[in-house]
């Protein structure tokens, strides 16, 4: 079997790519640090490709600790790129919709880059490094990823809503709840990564990875309460710094060039995720 390296391979997305490809995890939980060039070089020897998922991912934390985020997310990515170049390895990079300026319509990959947070700027800077590499790489700009087993520390809104709804706790919405999001199920993200690794590109390419459909956060909370059968209440708190109001992807490029389309509707993905947490929530990454 071909040897793939997955940085962040014990994480929410990375662990699933490891399972799907039989690849080798390179993760801080095992003492592997993308800031350690020597360790990267030893790990990359004999590999055929790199899925680069390792990153600091909290928007609020990036606002509070921008220097730390730059060190890990930009300098760390630079190390991954330079090490991959030494071995002629293609990288499929986990980027984010946080790179985009806000828009009232679905955004394609040519849309203006104007991140509202240090985290988003990290992804812009990392993509710029990838684009200048001598090896063709691909960046996948995930919109709002969700699924079973997200880290409690960095859990997305869906995980927070489901776990609270199952306990009968309040569902907290930051802002007025009318902000929209384009959610993409983690299993669809894994398939997009594999399609991107198999895609033969002549140079650097970026692709939006999303469902191409939106829902307001208020509607999402109401849907989850209904699916869980919970008596939870919805409460509102002040909007958070760095959060965007509207997010919706144009995924036609990924469909036409990668041959990838999301297989799961939001309702189907939510039902699978709720089932996981009802069953105790063990064994699906962090």
N, C-alpha and C positions, 0 to 999 in steps of 0.2 A: 504494500500500500504506500502511496506517495506520502511523504512527510510534510505536513503543514504545521506551522507554528501559530499559535493563537495567543497573543498577548492579552492579559486579562482573562485567561482561559478558565478561571474559576468563577467568573462573574455571571451576571444574568443572561447576557447574550453569548459571551465567549464560551461558557460551559456547554451550551447547546451546539455551538459550532464544533467544539471538540468531539462531542458525542456523534454528530452527523458526519464528520470527516475522518474520525479516528486520529485526529491531530494531537500535537503535543502542547500542553498548557504551559505558558510562561506567565506566572502570576505572583503578585506580592504576597499572597497568602502562603506561598511555598518558598518565599525568600527571593523570588526573581524580580529584579528591579530594572525598568527600562532606562534608568539613569546610570546603570552599570554596563558600560560598553563591553567590557571583557566577558561578562556573563551572557550578554546578548550574542556576541560573536560565537561563543561555544554552542549556544542553543541553536543558532541558525545554520550551523554547518550541516550539510547534507539535506537541508530542507528544499522544497520546491515552490513554496509560497508562504506568505504571512497574512494572517487576518489580524489587523491591529485594532484591538478593542480596549486596551488598557487606557484609562483616563480617570481623572477626577470629574465628577458629573453633576454636582449640585450647583444650580444657578445662584441661589442665595449665598452659599459658601464662597463661590467665586467672587462675589461682590465684597465679601468680608476679607478674603485672603487671595487677592489677585496675583501676588508674586508667587505664592505656592502653586497656584493653578497654572501660571505660565511655565514654571519650571517643569512640572510633570507633563502637562499637555502639549507644550510646544518643544521645549528642550528634549523631553523624553521621546517625542515623535521624531525629532531630528536624529537622535541616536538610532532609532529603529530604521529610518530611511537609509542612513549612511551604512549601517550594518547590512541591510538588505542589498544595497548596491554592491557591496563587496562580494556578495554571492550571486548577484544577478537575479534577485528574487522580486517577484511582483508583490505589492501590498494592496490588500483591500482594507480601506480605512473606514472606521466607524465615525462618521461626521454627524452633523445635526442640522435640523431646520432652524436652530438658533442663530445661524449665520445670516438669515434673511432680514431685510427690512419688512415692516408690516405692510400688508396689502389687503385691499377689499375684495380681491379675486384670487383664484388659485395661482400659485407661483410656480414657474418652471425654473430650470437650472440656470437660466440666463438672467434671472431677476436680481435686482440690486442687493448687494451684500452690505448690511448695516446692522450688525449685532447690537443688542441692548445690554449685554452682560459681558464680563470678562470671559466667562465660559464660551460664549458664542464667538468672541474674538479669538480665543484659543483655536477654535476649529477653523476659522478663516486663515489664521497664520499657519496652521498645520497643513491645510490644503495647498497653500502657496508653496510650502517646502516640497510637497509631493509633486506639484506641477513642474518644478524645476529639476526634478530627478532625471537621471539618464535612463532609468527603467520605467516603462509605462505602469502607472498605478491607477487605482480607482477609488474614489471617495463616495460613500453612500450616505446621503443626508437623511437620517431617520427623522420622521416627525415624532409623534408621541407614542413611544413603545410601551407595551404593557404585556402582562402575562403572569403566570405563576412563578413565585419565588424571587421577586425583586427584593433587593436589600431593604430592610426596615428603615435604614438610615437615609436611603436615597429613593425610597419607593415613590412611584408616580401616583397621580391622583386616583387612578383606578384601583390600585392596590390599597391605598388609604381608605377609599370609600367602601370597598368590599369588606376589609377586615373590621371596620367600624360598624358597618351594617349588620354583619354576622353577630356582633356583640350587642347590638341595639344602641350603640353610641351615636352621638350627633355626627353628621357629615359636615365638615367645615369647608366652606367655599371662600376663597380669598378674592375679593372684588364683588361685582354684582351678579356673577353667574352667567352673564350673557356672552362672555368670551368663548370663542369657538376653538376646537381642537380637532386635528385629524389623527385618529388613533390607528396604530398598526400593531397587529398581534406578533409576538416574538417569534413564533414558528414561521411566519411569513418573512420576517427579517433574516432568519437563518437561510431560507431558500434564496433570498436575494443575494446574500454573501456568496453562496456557492455558485450562483449564476454569474456573479461578477468575477469570481476567480477563474471561471471557465471561459469568460468572454475575452476574445483576442483583440486588444486595443492597440492602436499605433502610438498613442500618447496618453496623457492624463485625461481621465473622464470623470464626471460627477453625475450621480443619479439620485433623484428623489425617491425615497422608499416610504410609502404611506398607503392609506386606503383610497385616497382621492375623494373622501366624503367627510363631512364635518358634523359635529354635535356640540351644543352649548354645554358648559359645565353643569348648569342647573338641570338640563334635560338628562345628562349622564347620571347625576345623583339620583334623580327620580327613577330612571330605568334600573339602576342597581338596587335601589330600595325595593322596587317591584319584583325583580328577579330573585332577590334573596328572601322576599317575604318578610321584610323587617318593619319595625315600627320606629326606626330612626327618624330624627328630625334634621332638617337642613338649617344650618346657621351660617351667618355671613360675617367675615372679618375684613379688615383693610387689605387692599391689593398689595402684593409684594413687589419690591423693587426688582426690575429686570424681566418681569412677566409680560408677555405680549397679549394683545387683545384678540387678534384673529390669526388663525393658522390653518391653511388648506393647501394641499399639494396638487400640482399637475404631474401625474406619474406616467404620461404618455411615452416619455423617452425610455424609461425602464421597461415598459411593455414592448416597445418596438425594437430596442437594441439588445436588451438582455433576455427578452422572451419571458419576463417575469411579471406576474400579476398576483395580488393578494388572494389567497384562497378562503380566508375567514372573514365573514361579516363581523361587525362589532358585537352584535348579539351572540353569535356563535363563540367568539373569543371570550366574551364575558362569562358565558355559561361554563366554558372549560376552566376558566380561572376561578370562578366561584366554586366549582366542583373540587378543585385542588385544595382551596382553603377550608372547605367543609370537611375534607378528608384529613385534615391535620397539617397540611402544608409542609411536607418533608421532601427534600431531594431534588429541587429544581434550581440550583444555582443560588446566587446571592442578590 
